[in-house]
Amino acid sequence: MKQQAHDALHRGLDRHVRLAVTGLRRAGKTAFITGLIEQLLHANEGAALGFFDVVREGRLVASQLTPSPQWQIPRFKYEQAIEALCGQPSRWPESTNSLSQIRLTLRYQPTGHWYSRWLSYRDLTLDIVDYPGEWLLDLPLLSLDYEAWSQQQSTLLERPEREQHAQAWLQSIRSELASEHSADESIRRIAEQYQLFLAACRDQSQLCFLQPGRMLMPGELAGAPALHFFPWPQQFSCPEHWQRLLVKRYQHYQQQVIKPFYQSYFSHFNRQVILVDLLDALQAGEQAFADRQEALAALLESFSYGENHWLRRLFSARIERVALVATKADQVPPNQHHALAELLRQLLLDKRRQWQFDNVPHEVFSVASLAATSAGEVDGQQVVQGVDENGQTRRVAPSALPQSTPMAQQWQKGFQYLRFAPNFSRQQIPLPHQRLDKVLQYLVGDKLT
């Protein structure tokens, strides 16, 4: 209780930032958080942070990892991520598969305020929470009842990229309707086939707007009846006793799984990073790209945005600043980084217009949280060079990036981007990045004056 009161006081005094790192599957959340921590811990050891004012002005005394008061939440595995990145062979750290959190304290010399006359330094507490991208897509379910969700999913099922994977699941419904199994047993069997359907959409068609997300990353709910439900396809007539059980399971999932998670973690954030891997989306094709856009739009409707005066920070924080980040910028040459950011601007244009109307500050960045390539030029053409997943040095000229949603001719031609492997060592302190300093300045720079 004492620590919680301390944290509440710091939030009220603008000395505590809770950062939501939001991203769909494979957006680069683990790499982003690792890179952010790496730059802060080694900011005074030659880090390239020229756009981070507190470092550029020589006012950052030090940063250190400090214990989190929320002992029930596992700590983000920063040290293990660094070991993976700097090991032999170097490899990317494991993707997020459960909730974790990490806390940093930034000690700095204040300037420009009345208290700088009496204080030689101040501390800013930064909490970063990590969680699977699959779980995020459950948040929109809080605004839908079971019937509305089923109608939405039936509409999505009409799309060829989903319909091709749904046949075994739909056949299981036909079979169970004709069987003599109990409602509970039939629904469990169909839910298992629905889970396989979601996995096929994710793994074979690179889709990500897949609900419920916990079916793909169940965590402690693996095998639990809480996940024994599915949307009812409109092409079938649902038995009344099945309908009652499905509605009951869906409501339990809303109230006992999604809502507590949202209230416990998201309701207290006051800054947000939204990570988007546009290169993977482009390479996956037109349907996967559109699916990702739709998933992001639905997801962002679930968060609360607006100004945070001191009283609201204490009792009902809202997200007051948003950084939109196109990740993995090191996979394309620097002359395409602007196009990468512009494509993200266009992808979220409708939401950005709403934020502008509501006076919600937001900025767009193209970033490499951990830069695994170097840039060069071959025969007048910009290229990137790095090590591929087989350990071979490669020099490639990736597909030119569009600055807006590609036209049909561009989709027919396709987009190709090589996935480079890390090639770091612990002699590199800190590990290289691209434009994390701009993101840091935007997210916490105003708190470090």
Backbone hydrogen bonds, N-H to C=O, Kabsch-Sander energy under -0.5 kcal/mol:
donor,donor_aa,acceptor,acceptor_aa,energy
5,A,1,M,-2.5
6,H,2,K,-2.0
7,D,3,Q,-2.6
8,A,4,Q,-2.5
9,L,5,A,-2.2
10,H,6,H,-2.1
11,R,7,D,-2.3
12,G,8,A,-2.1
13,L,9,L,-1.6
14,D,11,R,-1.4
15,R,10,H,-3.6
16,H,10,H,-0.6
17,V,125,T,-3.1
19,L,17,V,-0.6
19,L,127,D,-3.2
20,A,18,R,-0.5
20,A,271,R,-2.6
21,V,19,L,-0.7
21,V,129,V,-1.0
22,T,20,A,-0.9
22,T,273,V,-3.7
24,L,275,L,-0.7
27,A,24,L,-1.8
32,F,28,G,-2.4
33,I,29,K,-2.7
34,T,30,T,-2.3
35,G,31,A,-2.7
36,L,32,F,-2.6
37,I,33,I,-2.4
38,E,34,T,-2.6
39,Q,35,G,-2.2
40,L,36,L,-1.9
41,L,37,I,-2.8
42,H,38,E,-1.5
43,A,40,L,-1.0
45,E,42,H,-1.9
47,A,42,H,-0.7
49,L,47,A,-1.6
52,F,49,L,-1.7
53,D,51,F,-0.9
55,V,52,F,-1.4
56,R,52,F,-2.5
57,E,53,D,-2.8
58,G,55,V,-1.6
59,R,54,V,-2.1
60,L,54,V,-1.3
61,V,59,R,-0.8
61,V,107,R,-1.8
62,A,107,R,-1.5
64,Q,105,T,-1.9
66,T,103,R,-2.2
71,W,69,P,-1.5
73,I,70,Q,-1.7
76,F,101,Q,-1.9
78,Y,76,F,-2.1
81,A,77,K,-1.8
82,I,78,Y,-2.2
83,E,79,E,-2.2
84,A,80,Q,-2.1
85,L,81,A,-2.4
86,C,82,I,-2.3
87,G,84,A,-0.8
91,R,84,A,-2.5
100,S,130,D,-2.5
101,Q,74,P,-2.0
102,I,128,I,-2.2
103,R,66,T,-0.6
104,L,126,L,-2.6
105,T,64,Q,-2.7
106,L,124,L,-2.9
107,R,62,A,-2.9
107,R,105,T,-0.6
108,Y,106,L,-0.5
108,Y,122,R,-2.6
109,Q,59,R,-2.5
111,T,449,T,-2.3
116,S,113,H,-1.4
117,R,114,W,-1.3
118,W,115,Y,-1.1
119,L,115,Y,-1.9
122,R,108,Y,-2.7
124,L,106,L,-2.4
125,T,15,R,-2.5
126,L,104,L,-3.1
127,D,17,V,-2.8
127,D,125,T,-0.5
128,I,102,I,-2.8
129,V,19,L,-1.5
130,D,100,S,-3.0
135,W,132,P,-0.8
136,L,132,P,-0.8
136,L,133,G,-0.6
137,L,133,G,-0.8
137,L,134,E,-0.6
138,D,135,W,-1.7
139,L,136,L,-1.8
141,L,138,D,-1.5
142,L,139,L,-1.8
143,S,140,P,-1.5
144,L,141,L,-1.6
149,W,145,D,-2.5
150,S,146,Y,-2.5
151,Q,147,E,-2.2
152,Q,148,A,-2.3
153,Q,149,W,-2.6
154,S,150,S,-2.2
155,T,151,Q,-1.9
156,L,152,Q,-2.0
157,L,153,Q,-2.0
158,E,154,S,-0.6
158,E,155,T,-1.0
159,R,156,L,-1.8
162,R,159,R,-1.7
163,E,159,R,-2.9
164,Q,160,P,-1.9
165,H,162,R,-1.4
166,A,162,R,-0.7
166,A,163,E,-1.0
170,L,166,A,-2.8
171,Q,167,Q,-2.4
172,S,168,A,-1.8
173,I,169,W,-1.4
174,R,170,L,-1.8
175,S,171,Q,-2.6
176,E,172,S,-2.4
177,L,173,I,-2.3
178,A,174,R,-1.2
179,S,176,E,-0.7
186,S,182,S,-2.7
187,I,183,A,-2.5
188,R,184,D,-1.9
189,R,185,E,-2.2
190,I,186,S,-2.5
191,A,187,I,-2.6
192,E,188,R,-1.8
193,Q,189,R,-1.5
194,Y,190,I,-2.4
195,Q,191,A,-2.2
196,L,192,E,-1.5
197,F,193,Q,-2.0
198,L,194,Y,-2.3
199,A,195,Q,-2.1
200,A,196,L,-2.2
201,C,197,F,-2.2
202,R,198,L,-2.1
203,D,199,A,-3.0
204,Q,200,A,-2.5
205,S,200,A,-0.9
205,S,201,C,-0.7
206,Q,202,R,-0.7
207,L,201,C,-2.4
210,L,208,C,-2.2
215,M,212,P,-1.5
216,L,213,G,-1.4
217,M,213,G,-1.2
221,L,218,P,-2.2
222,A,219,G,-1.4
224,A,221,L,-2.4
227,L,224,A,-2.0
228,H,225,P,-2.0
229,F,227,L,-1.6
236,F,233,P,-1.6
238,C,236,F,-0.5
243,Q,239,P,-2.7
244,R,240,E,-2.2
245,L,241,H,-1.4
246,L,242,W,-2.8
247,V,243,Q,-2.6
248,K,244,R,-2.1
249,R,245,L,-2.4
250,Y,246,L,-2.6
251,Q,247,V,-2.6
252,H,248,K,-2.1
253,Y,249,R,-2.4
254,Q,250,Y,-2.3
255,Q,251,Q,-2.7
256,Q,252,H,-3.1
257,V,253,Y,-1.3
258,I,253,Y,-2.4
259,K,254,Q,-2.6
261,F,257,V,-1.1
262,Y,258,I,-2.6
263,Q,259,K,-2.9
264,S,260,P,-2.5
265,Y,261,F,-1.6
266,F,261,F,-0.7
266,F,262,Y,-0.6
267,S,262,Y,-1.7
268,H,265,Y,-1.0
269,F,266,F,-1.2
270,N,18,R,-1.9
271,R,18,R,-1.7
272,Q,321,R,-2.1
273,V,20,A,-3.2
274,I,323,A,-2.9
275,L,22,T,-3.5
275,L,273,V,-0.6
276,V,325,V,-2.4
278,L,276,V,-1.2
281,A,277,D,-1.5
282,L,278,L,-2.7
283,Q,279,L,-2.2
284,A,280,D,-1.8
285,G,281,A,-0.7
285,G,282,L,-0.9
289,F,285,G,-2.2
290,A,286,E,-2.4
291,D,287,Q,-2.3
292,R,288,A,-2.1
293,Q,289,F,-1.9
294,E,290,A,-2.3
295,A,291,D,-2.4
296,L,292,R,-2.4
297,A,293,Q,-2.1
298,A,294,E,-2.2
299,L,295,A,-2.4
300,L,296,L,-2.6
301,E,297,A,-0.9
302,S,299,L,-1.9
303,F,300,L,-0.8
305,Y,303,F,-0.6
306,G,319,I,-2.3
309,H,307,E,-0.6
313,R,309,H,-2.2
314,L,310,W,-1.2
315,F,311,L,-1.5
316,S,312,R,-2.5
319,I,304,S,-2.6
320,E,270,N,-2.2
320,E,318,R,-0.5
321,R,270,N,-0.5
322,V,361,P,-1.9
323,A,272,Q,-2.8
324,L,322,V,-0.6
324,L,363,E,-3.2
325,V,274,I,-3.0
325,V,323,A,-0.6
326,A,324,L,-0.5
326,A,365,F,-3.1
327,T,276,V,-2.0
327,T,325,V,-0.7
329,A,367,V,-2.0
331,Q,328,K,-1.8
332,V,329,A,-1.6
336,Q,333,P,-2.2
337,H,334,P,-1.4
340,L,336,Q,-1.9
341,A,337,H,-2.0
342,E,338,H,-2.6
343,L,339,A,-2.4
344,L,340,L,-1.5
345,R,341,A,-2.1
346,Q,342,E,-2.2
347,L,343,L,-2.2
348,L,344,L,-1.9
349,L,346,Q,-1.3
352,R,348,L,-2.5
353,R,349,L,-2.2
354,Q,350,D,-1.7
355,W,351,K,-2.3
356,Q,352,R,-2.5
357,F,353,R,-2.2
358,D,354,Q,-2.2
359,N,356,Q,-0.8
360,V,355,W,-2.9
363,E,322,V,-1.7
365,F,324,L,-2.9
367,V,326,A,-2.8
368,A,434,Q,-1.8
369,S,367,V,-0.5
371,A,432,P,-1.6
372,A,370,L,-0.6
374,S,385,Q,-2.2
376,G,383,V,-2.3
378,V,381,Q,-2.7
381,Q,378,V,-1.9
383,V,376,G,-2.4
384,V,396,V,-2.5
385,Q,374,S,-2.8
386,G,394,R,-2.3
387,V,421,A,-0.6
388,D,392,Q,-2.9
391,G,388,D,-2.1
394,R,386,G,-3.6
396,V,384,V,-2.5
399,S,416,Q,-1.8
411,W,407,M,-2.1
412,Q,408,A,-2.2
413,K,409,Q,-1.7
414,G,410,Q,-2.1
420,F,418,L,-0.9
421,A,387,V,-3.3
424,F,85,L,-1.0
428,Q,425,S,-1.9
429,I,427,Q,-1.0
434,Q,368,A,-2.3
439,V,435,R,-1.3
440,L,436,L,-2.8
441,Q,437,D,-2.3
442,Y,438,K,-2.0
443,L,439,V,-2.6
444,V,440,L,-2.7
445,G,440,L,-0.8
445,G,441,Q,-1.2
447,K,444,V,-1.4
448,L,444,V,-0.6
448,L,445,G,-1.1
